[in-house]
Amino acid sequence: MKTALQLQQRIVAFIGGARDDFEALALEVFAFQFAHNHAYRAFCERKERTPDRVAHWTEIPAVPASAFKQLALTCFPPDDAIVEFRTSGTTQACSGRHLFKTLELYDAAITPNFNAHLFPDGAQMPLLSLVPDDPHSSLAYMIRKLGARCVERLEPVNVPVCVLGTAFNFLKLFDEGISLQLPSGSRAMETGGFKGRTREVTKPELYEMFEMHLGIPPTHVVNEYGMTELSTQFYDETMRVGHCSDVKHAPPWARVRVIDPQTDEEAQPGVPGLFRIYDLANLWSVMCLQTEDLGVREGDGFVLFGRAPGAMPRGCSLKVEALSEERRRPGGFTADSDRRGGGVPAPMT
Amino acid sequence: MNATPDRIQDAVRRVREAHEFVLESRRTEAIIKALADAAQSWLPASSPWRAQAVEQAPAVTGSSPAMVNEVIDRMFGAITAESLGALLDREFGDRRVLDEFRPHGRAQARAFGVPVILHLLAGNVPPPGIHSILNGLLVRSGNVVRMSQRDTVFPKLFVESVRAADPDLAMCVELLEWPRTDAALTQAALAKADAVIAHGDDSTIATLRRLAPGNATFIGYGQKVSFAYVCREAMTAEQLPALATAAAEDVSVYDQQGCLSPHVIYVEERGALGPRKFAAALAEAMGAFQARIPRGKLSVEEAAVVNTTRSGYEFRSASDKRIAVWASAQPNDWTVIYEDNPAFEPSCLNRVVFVKPTDSERRVLDGIQRFAARISTVGVAPMSERMMELAKQLAKLGIHRVCPLGQMQRPPLWWFHDGRPNLASLVRWTELG
């Protein structure tokens, strides 16, 4: 495992700002994962895309996110895991698991990316979190790692603060009628949708409420997109560009391609497709993940639409969830979705 | 035409007047003839209705032109004077009860179609909507129809074809469009209805049922799924190709959008050929069907779901011998997923079907138990004595129809749609004596 640890150190350094070559690293990570992740190896062999045949990072086979529901997908014996993050589903059978034997890469990827998108102005302020702690929630872990203080409610403060929560956490607060004028410079990070909730609001509506209830203008609210199956998060560029924007950019150690589900090829600009995410920080599981999230490429970034529906827009046949009580998403956010982000699903018609 | 409260009121008034006129001026035989003539006028290759449907429907529904032709052949081919007469006779015992008082025990009775039926169509596949209108006309009711935005072509052209056969009868139908979410318009239409036939998802139906006037008859057709069962006796080299073709048709027709489309095909083990052989033969037949009648266009969301379903099983199949995937070379055209797990698995639709091995009927009955209330049709091969026993068990679970594989998408006109009669709820009776 010496080479694996060396690879890990190189990626940690890359995340920390060292110069390196994403494409070369991606191929090395692929070779490592091919050698140590048995299910992945079998899949690559079936596809005839083995390290000796893959010359470019875009040819690396992607693992469907749903595979995390049935397989451990680790490059180490699953018993060696020290942490397990879980996705949706009330039973073990239908919830996905992402196992970690070390959180070194995960930890390394959290802060620089968060700071770059929430504090591009270099501001420093206390972080307050509305997300309840949960040992199996990757979101709760990330927030803990950022050093945020968990609060049940927000109180008036004299210094600017940064509030973190799911869209649902915030909506609940707004519905309760909170009315604060947080000091200028305060900001918020929201994530996750509210599927199955009592009501849905659009993103602009939600962002207006931030201003109305907390005094945080929409230009200071940043949407985060993260997945249990990944180790890297993605953020709207709003704070970086100084105006509201749905565009997200991958940090240097990750890439996002948009794949047209009709052709399985890279989508043409402006054509919606599924995100295929390459995350070097996922060294110990699988680097190349085929998500079920739809969006479009926008310049050198991407815009998230929402989860490809589990049910069809047409068809009198049943939705999978409607058919099977067991699959229904449970109440709490932490198990609410395999991914968080997108805030409010945009209409996809 | 987009509806407004006034337009709905006008439509109700017009169909009520047309209903009264037709009630006085038409006898059942004339209605049967007009409807059969209308349906038959779709069948020739040169039919103007067919030409218009093939031209217009693909843009609205996404269906391929070949599929539109197939739907026309199946749907209108089954509407004949004979089948319409048989439907009436089966439901009323005597079709003439709609014309005059007829013996009814020691007394006499006559049936009258209710003045105004409101039809709320779903639009996933054409037949339920066309049959809904057809049933309303057979009992000489007035019919206000809210079409789905997803299928305005078939209802419009069908009513025009009825108009060509009997203009007065066609006056008994008013077609309208309004968004399903416009509760005020739906409420306005419901308020005037004597009977409501609603097609749609379960939550829509539950809402409509609540909103419908208490004295109106309410008939809701909700979401259903279907599956098939292949016995080991049928799994021989001689029978397999025909069996696979029959199954591929049931799966592929209407691109699996209908309630009668099978999601899972259970195949018994210990036949001359095993369940995997069935999956392979089915894949070949799916390919042949695709070549003859291509799958419709998918929205990006639909394509995404098919794509992720397929790739998820492909991934697992590489390391899990209980799973195998046969997939069209062209992404998403069709997918056959073999999975050794008897649990009923709803498909993501659009020609994605599961083949599951089973050692007995019992295992399947256990596997579907949880979904029994949602199952419409079970296609079986062959319809043997043993399958009669299975049918009894399925009936106990509340499943509506057991039929031969290959016939799942061809219910007769007089079938009990979702387990109920089609016309009996649309009339009221007067007894004499």
Chai-1 contact restraints between the chains, C-beta under 6 A:
chainA,res_idxA,chainB,res_idxB,connection_type,confidence,min_distance_angstrom,max_distance_angstrom,comment,restraint_id
A,A39,B,S319,contact,1.0,0.0,6.0,A-B,restraint_1
A,A42,B,A318,contact,1.0,0.0,6.0,A-B,restraint_2
A,A42,B,S319,contact,1.0,0.0,6.0,A-B,restraint_3
A,F43,B,F315,contact,1.0,0.0,6.0,A-B,restraint_4
A,F43,B,A318,contact,1.0,0.0,6.0,A-B,restraint_5
A,R46,B,A318,contact,1.0,0.0,6.0,A-B,restraint_6
A,P64,B,S311,contact,1.0,0.0,6.0,A-B,restraint_7
A,P64,B,G312,contact,1.0,0.0,6.0,A-B,restraint_8
A,P64,B,F315,contact,1.0,0.0,6.0,A-B,restraint_9
A,S66,B,G312,contact,1.0,0.0,6.0,A-B,restraint_10
A,A67,B,F315,contact,1.0,0.0,6.0,A-B,restraint_11
A,Q70,B,R316,contact,1.0,0.0,6.0,A-B,restraint_12
A,P261,B,A303,contact,1.0,0.0,6.0,A-B,restraint_13
A,P261,B,A304,contact,1.0,0.0,6.0,A-B,restraint_14
A,P261,B,N307,contact,1.0,0.0,6.0,A-B,restraint_15
A,Q262,B,A303,contact,1.0,0.0,6.0,A-B,restraint_16
A,D264,B,P331,contact,1.0,0.0,6.0,A-B,restraint_17
A,P272,B,V300,contact,1.0,0.0,6.0,A-B,restraint_18
A,L274,B,A304,contact,1.0,0.0,6.0,A-B,restraint_19
A,E292,B,T308,contact,1.0,0.0,6.0,A-B,restraint_20
A,L294,B,A304,contact,1.0,0.0,6.0,A-B,restraint_21
A,A308,B,E301,contact,1.0,0.0,6.0,A-B,restraint_22
A,A308,B,A304,contact,1.0,0.0,6.0,A-B,restraint_23
A,A308,B,V305,contact,1.0,0.0,6.0,A-B,restraint_24
A,P309,B,E301,contact,1.0,0.0,6.0,A-B,restraint_25
A,M312,B,E302,contact,1.0,0.0,6.0,A-B,restraint_26
A,M312,B,L349,contact,1.0,0.0,6.0,A-B,restraint_27
A,R314,B,N124,contact,1.0,0.0,6.0,A-B,restraint_28
A,R314,B,Q257,contact,1.0,0.0,6.0,A-B,restraint_29
A,G315,B,N124,contact,1.0,0.0,6.0,A-B,restraint_30
A,G315,B,Q257,contact,1.0,0.0,6.0,A-B,restraint_31
A,G315,B,L349,contact,1.0,0.0,6.0,A-B,restraint_32
A,C316,B,A122,contact,1.0,0.0,6.0,A-B,restraint_33
A,C316,B,N124,contact,1.0,0.0,6.0,A-B,restraint_34
A,C316,B,Q223,contact,1.0,0.0,6.0,A-B,restraint_35
A,C316,B,C259,contact,1.0,0.0,6.0,A-B,restraint_36
A,S317,B,V225,contact,1.0,0.0,6.0,A-B,restraint_37
A,S317,B,L349,contact,1.0,0.0,6.0,A-B,restraint_38
A,L318,B,Q223,contact,1.0,0.0,6.0,A-B,restraint_39
A,L318,B,V225,contact,1.0,0.0,6.0,A-B,restraint_40
A,L318,B,P346,contact,1.0,0.0,6.0,A-B,restraint_41
A,L318,B,R374,contact,1.0,0.0,6.0,A-B,restraint_42
A,V320,B,P346,contact,1.0,0.0,6.0,A-B,restraint_43
A,L323,B,P346,contact,1.0,0.0,6.0,A-B,restraint_44
A,L323,B,F371,contact,1.0,0.0,6.0,A-B,restraint_45
A,M348,B,E301,contact,1.0,0.0,6.0,A-B,restraint_46
